[in-house]
Structures are given as C-alpha cells and as structure tokens.
Amino acid sequence: MTESPLIKLAVTFGALSLVSVGGAPAMMPEIHRLSVEVHPWLTNAEFARDFALSQTAPGPNFMMISLVGWRVAGLEGLLAATLAAVIPSSIIALLVGRLYVRLARQDWFPVLQLALPPIVLGLIVASGVVTAQAAVSGALGVGIVIASASFIALTKYNPLYAIAGGTLIGLVAGRLGFL
C-alpha cells in the first residue's frame, strides 16, 4: 500500500518541527536532505530556486517548507507541510516559555543560555553551506557566493545590494554565454 503524499509531508515536517533548534534557517540542510535525497520531491535546482524565493519573499522563514508541500501536492500539500511544521513547534515553544520562567533562577541556567547561541549559529552556517552546494555550479557561482557572503559580513550595507549585484552578474554572464 502506498502512503499518501499528504501523510508523508505531515510526518516528515512534523518530525522535523520537533527538533528544529534555531528555526527554519538552521533546518535548511535537513529540509534539503529530506526533500531532495530521502524523498525525491525536488531536484537540487528546484530546491535552490524555491529557497531563493522563500528568502526574498516577505513572510516567515519556513516558507520553504510550504513551497515543498506545494510542489508535492498543491494547496493541500502546502497546508499539510506548513501546519505540520508550525503546530508541534508552537506547542513546544509555549511549553518552553513556561519552563523558562520556572528555571531561570537555577544556577546552571545562565550556562545554558550562553551555550545555545553558538550552537544555533553553527546550524545556520551549515545551512548556508548546504544551500550553496545545492545551488552553485561552476566558478562564477562560487565567486558570487563568496562575494555576496563577504559583502554582507564585512559591510553594513543592506543585503539587497548583494542580491542585486549577484543578479546583475548572472544576467551579464548569461547574455555573454557563460551560463
């Protein structure tokens, strides 16, 4: 018996929601692995396009999960994936918020607070690496990634300048036959 795509989406993203430390950006490597490798719902190119769309569109960071659901099963897939990703983590956030109030006075709690940000940062950096590997092909792509990351890390300018610059370089390279 074949499992329904809606059930696969709900189980996949519901389980992922239960371990989503750091939010959607930190989950991106696992979303990629599940969507491209485990369940071949998307190709690397489709994942990269949807990721770019999810990051440039206004709205929540977990839009990528909604886009995977849309590609798999249309509107029903979008709803199944989105609700499966949001409901369990919302319940956990509510419980952790209540627990936070109770545990904040414990001696070990400040140590935990100091340890979590580096872990989340590591997950987010890993997300960028995995996403770049899925999206980049060739030296030009690697150059754009390095230039964009450097621009964002070393300046205080709006990241939209990096997006515009990378887009312009891509358009020119495409017109000249390099892509």
BARONU-590903 format. One line per field, with one value per residue (C-alpha): residue in three letters; x, y, z. Coordinates in steps of 0.5 Angstrom, whole numbers. Layout:
! BARONU-590903
kedo: [ala;...] $
east: [X;...] $
north: [Y;...] $
up: [Z;...] $
This chain:
! BARONU-590903
kedo: [met;thr;glu;ser;pro;leu;ile;lys;leu;ala;val;thr;phe;gly;ala;leu;ser;leu;val;ser;val;gly;gly;ala;pro;ala;met;met;pro;glu;ile;his;arg;leu;ser;val;glu;val;his;pro;trp;leu;thr;asn;ala;glu;phe;ala;arg;asp;phe;ala;leu;ser;gln;thr;ala;pro;gly;pro;asn;phe;met;met;ile;ser;leu;val;gly;trp;arg;val;ala;gly;leu;glu;gly;leu;leu;ala;ala;thr;leu;ala;ala;val;ile;pro;ser;ser;ile;ile;ala;leu;leu;val;gly;arg;leu;tyr;val;arg;leu;ala;arg;gln;asp;trp;phe;pro;val;leu;gln;leu;ala;leu;pro;pro;ile;val;leu;gly;leu;ile;val;ala;ser;gly;val;val;thr;ala;gln;ala;ala;val;ser;gly;ala;leu;gly;val;gly;ile;val;ile;ala;ser;ala;ser;phe;ile;ala;leu;thr;lys;tyr;asn;pro;leu;tyr;ala;ile;ala;gly;gly;thr;leu;ile;gly;leu;val;ala;gly;arg;leu;gly;phe;leu] $
east: [0;3;3;-1;4;0;2;9;9;6;10;17;16;12;18;23;19;20;28;28;33;35;29;28;35;38;34;35;41;36;30;35;37;29;26;32;35;31;24;26;21;25;32;38;36;29;31;36;30;25;30;32;24;23;28;27;19;16;14;16;23;19;16;21;17;11;14;16;9;6;11;9;1;-1;-5;-7;1;2;-3;0;7;6;1;6;12;8;4;9;14;9;7;14;15;9;12;19;17;13;19;24;20;21;28;31;33;37;45;46;41;46;51;45;44;51;52;46;47;54;50;45;50;54;47;46;53;52;45;49;54;49;44;50;53;46;45;52;55;62;67;62;57;62;65;58;57;64;63;56;58;64;60;55;60;64;60;54;50;43;44;39;46;49;43;42;50;49;43;47;53;49;45;51;54;48;48;55;54;58;52] $
north: [0;7;12;19;25;29;24;24;31;32;26;29;36;35;31;36;41;37;38;45;48;55;56;55;57;52;47;48;43;38;40;40;32;30;34;32;26;22;24;26;31;37;37;41;46;47;47;53;57;55;57;64;65;64;68;74;74;77;73;67;64;57;59;54;48;51;51;44;42;46;42;35;36;43;47;41;39;47;46;40;41;48;46;40;45;50;46;42;47;52;48;46;54;55;50;52;59;57;52;58;62;57;55;62;62;56;56;52;56;62;57;54;61;62;55;56;62;59;52;56;60;53;51;57;57;49;51;57;52;46;51;54;47;45;52;53;50;53;58;64;61;60;67;70;66;69;76;76;73;78;84;82;80;86;92;95;96;93;85;87;90;84;81;86;85;78;78;83;79;73;77;79;72;69;74;73;66;64;61] $
up: [0;-2;3;2;0;5;10;8;8;15;18;15;17;24;26;23;27;34;33;30;34;31;27;19;17;22;19;12;11;14;9;3;5;6;0;-5;-2;2;-1;-8;-8;-11;-15;-13;-18;-16;-8;-10;-14;-8;-3;-6;-7;0;3;-2;-1;5;11;15;14;14;7;4;8;5;-2;-2;0;-6;-11;-8;-7;-9;-4;0;1;2;8;11;11;14;19;21;21;26;30;34;35;37;43;45;45;49;54;54;55;61;63;62;68;73;71;70;77;77;78;71;67;65;63;58;56;54;50;46;41;38;37;33;29;27;25;21;18;16;13;8;6;4;1;-3;-5;-8;-12;-14;-21;-23;-22;-23;-18;-13;-14;-13;-6;-4;-6;-3;4;4;3;8;13;12;11;14;7;6;3;-2;-5;-6;-9;-14;-15;-16;-20;-25;-26;-27;-32;-36;-35;-38;-44;-46;-46;-39;-36] $
